Amino acid sequence: MTAPVRVLVCDDQPLIRTGFATIIDAQPDLEVVGEAENGRIAVDLALDLKPDMVVMDVRMPVLDGIEATRRLAGAGVDDPIKVLVVTTFNMDTYVYEALRAGASGFLLKDAPPSQLLHGIRTVSTGAALLDPEVTRQLVGRYAARIRPSEDQPQDSALTPRELDVLRLIADGRSNSEIAATLVISQETVKTYVSRILTKLDLRDRVQAVVYAYRNGLAT
């Protein structure tokens, strides 16, 4: 039998934190291993308990969810822990920063329990919880905030076709849409996506979108 996904829940509001924990613990394939009321406690517990993922609130005292996410899943973290960010507001200004900090996706706090559970299961597999339409909305709203990186871009490592795929990912296209646009199979698209993530040392499509905008490959 497969071991349950071990989840740490972090939220400064006791009712929400307890509600999330109750919903998650009721699932046979999920297990809550700890709860935290602020980001600093979340980081300490995560380093101690080694959960598979953290459900992280953004706005919290002591240490906010963005900085906590950066410490658990950001660039340079030796053993990153997957983070699913929850926020009160759709397209909150903090969401983009949380994704840049290393989060694998986000949900609204008023989402139904089924979406929370789906989000946890999706992120725990290593996938990003941003479907194409959400990616379009997110990037569309925050594109002006994304400043070109001062670091030397690594896109020279990509082939022309991989660059085409990366630009379409940044446009929020699904694998099927990319396949139709480039007249290739979806399996070929998956291969290109995997190569892009590996070559650029990116974790998922969310990071690929941010990378493309920061390096001037999409506008």
Number of C-alpha atoms within 10 A of each C-alpha: 4 5 9 13 20 20 27 23 25 31 26 19 14 13 10 15 19 15 13 21 21 13 15 22 16 11 13 10 14 18 20 22 18 17 23 21 19 23 27 20 16 26 22 14 17 23 14 9 14 17 20 21 25 29 27 31 30 27 18 18 13 11 17 18 31 27 19 25 31 22 19 27 23 22 13 10 12 9 11 19 23 27 30 28 27 25 19 14 13 14 18 13 12 16 23 23 19 26 23 20 22 28 32 30 25 27 24 17 17 13 11 9 14 10 13 22 15 12 22 25 17 16 22 21 11 12 17 21 24 19 14 18 12 14 20 17 13 19 22 13 13 14 16 10 12 18 11 14 12 8 8 8 15 12 18 10 12 16 12 11 11 18 18 16 23 27 21 20 24 25 21 25 20 16 20 14 16 23 18 12 12 13 9 12 14 16 12 12 20 16 12 20 20 15 14 23 16 12 13 17 12 15 17 20 25 26 21 21 22 18 24 23 22 20 19 14 16 17 15
